[in-house]
Amino acid sequence: MIQTKTPNLSEPLSFSSGATMKNRFMLAPLTNRQSHENGELSEEELNWLSMRAKGQFGLVMTCASHVQENGKGFPGQLGIFSDELIEGHKQLSKSIQKHGSLA
């Protein structure tokens, strides 16, 4: 019988890319409908996702972001279809990483 070690969920997890999660807890990409109708990141969504990182998830994934203005799938969806929306994504990733989580 081959014995395998059961991973401790609190242990770090390293990827071949060089990124390391501080633990093995990951927030799934939830649809929370908190962005502005024009696709811009809202303070509410920034706060909600940042609090998940602060709560010690090793990885925080955002909701789906539409890459074309007419590709919006639901009200309040985060967008990344124009240069004006990039700053919100940068702010979000920095906030998540500030708490030691991967974004």
TATA-V45351 format. One record per helix or strand of 2 or more residues. SS is the DSSP state (H for helix, E for strand). FROM is the first residue (numbers start at 1). TO is the last residue. Records with the same first field share a line. If there is no record, write none. Layout:
SS=FROM-TO / FROM-TO
This chain:
E=13-14 / 20-21 / 26-27 / 59-60
H=43-54 / 69-71 / 83-98
